[in-house]
């Protein structure tokens, strides 16, 4: 899954549309805008439709705020 579009963000908590790279399924989910979430959690999210995770070519997004910055 990859982040397609952010809908709401308050500090580091956000709601976004996540899209499957394989089948195109889109789902709304909550997230946390830190490096760990973007590098470890997002690529391991399983698509509810096809059950696949991100491929080896997955490139994580950066955070809105730099790591260590108190928001």
C-alpha positions in Angstrom: 0.0 0.0 0.0 1.1 3.6 -0.6 -0.3 6.9 0.6 -2.5 8.3 -2.2 -3.9 11.4 -0.6 -3.9 13.0 2.9 -7.3 14.1 4.1 -6.6 15.4 7.6 -3.6 15.9 9.8 -3.3 17.2 13.4 0.3 17.3 14.6 1.7 13.9 13.5 -1.6 12.0 13.4 -3.3 11.8 10.0 -6.1 10.2 8.0 -5.3 9.3 4.4 -6.3 7.2 1.4 -4.0 4.3 1.0 -3.8 2.7 -2.5 -2.6 -0.8 -3.4 0.1 -0.8 -6.0 -1.0 -4.2 -7.3 -4.8 -4.0 -7.7 -5.6 -0.3 -7.2 -7.9 -0.9 -4.1 -8.2 2.3 -2.1 -9.0 2.4 1.7 -9.1 5.1 4.3 -6.8 4.6 7.3 -5.1 6.4 10.2 -1.4 7.0 10.3 1.4 8.6 12.2 3.8 11.0 10.4 7.2 9.8 11.5 10.0 8.0 9.7 9.3 4.6 11.3 5.7 4.6 10.0 6.7 5.6 6.5 9.6 3.1 6.2 8.3 0.1 8.2 4.5 0.2 8.6 3.2 1.4 5.2 5.1 -1.1 3.1 4.0 -4.0 5.3 0.3 -3.0 5.1 -1.7 -5.8 3.4 -4.3 -5.0 0.8 -7.7 -6.1 2.0 -8.7 -7.1 -1.6 -5.6 -8.9 -3.0 -3.6 -9.6 0.3 -0.3 -8.3 -1.2 2.2 -5.9 0.4 4.4 -3.4 -1.2 7.1 -4.7 -3.6 10.9 -4.3 -3.3 10.8 -1.1 -5.3 8.7 0.7 -2.6 9.9 4.3 -1.9 8.7 5.8 1.3 7.4 9.4 1.6 9.1 11.9 3.8 7.5 13.3 6.9 5.8 16.7 6.9 7.8 17.8 9.9 11.5 16.8 10.4 12.3 14.0 12.8 12.8 15.3 16.4 10.8 18.4 15.9 8.1 18.8 18.5 4.8 19.6 16.8 
